[in-house]
Amino acid sequence: MKAIIIDDEKRARVSLSLLLQEYCPEIELVAECENLPQGVKAIRKFHPDLVLLDIEMPGHSGLELVDFFEEKDINFSIIFTTAYNEYAIQAFKLSALDYLLKPVVPEELTNAISRLERQKNFQLKALSENIQNETFEKIAVPSGNSLILLKISEILYIKGEGSYSEIYMNDKTKHLVSRNLKNFEEILLKDNRFLRTHKSYLVNFNAVVSYNKSDGGSLEIKNGSSIPVSSEKSNLILERIQIVKR
């Protein structure tokens, strides 16, 4: 498997190159580039299977890489190397894009390489928008070998099922996603419309029709679904509801 490193920091390039030699002998490093234009030339020359790409570089962000290629010519996988904060990292997780947080840990590098076969498609533009905006309008979630963009305001609720989540939409569609509920919670709870009502449910409160306090408590959603409310969340629900006094 041929690979290219694109990173403006020489120390980072050297470190990553040494890690590849020691821990990933199946990887043939064919070029090391210090900026995006050099990287684009190297990709066109060597036709790599993998690009290890820094995001924060002078002149061009790594997220701009796809702007230099036609879609049909993007036949390589990307693993990002980044020093972004925890909030931005959640955008990578939801977008099903692989990343390595600097300083790169050998085990994380080898795990990322092993996942390459499952990472066929990616959505850089969605990721770029997610990182640049403090609040998301859409999220990109994996679906088979592709990604789908979901408008957050159209999400009614998300039900967690172990390592998977079911996303229920306003148009009555449902999406099964190979991400656990905690991944969505870390992103969507930054949006004050969403509330974790139960260990298995994350709800868009704008979709709530009523709150039933009997039988442990439940929320009726406008699509007719009944969402359980755990006892420790009942006070949070009441805080969200404006009670009209007679």
Secondary structure, 3 states (H helix, E strand, C coil): CEEEEECCCHHHHHHHHHHHHHHCCCCEEEEEECCHHHHHHHHHHHCCCEEEEECCCCCCCHHHHHHHCCHHHCCCEEEEEECCCHHHHHHHHHHCCEEEECCCCHHHHHHHHHCHHHCCCCCHHHHHHHHHCCCCCEEEEEECCEEEEEEHHHEEEEEEECCEEEEEECCCCEEEECCCHHHHHHHHCCCCCEEEEECCEEEEHHHEEEEECCCCCEEEECCCCEEECCHHHHHHHHHHCCCCCC
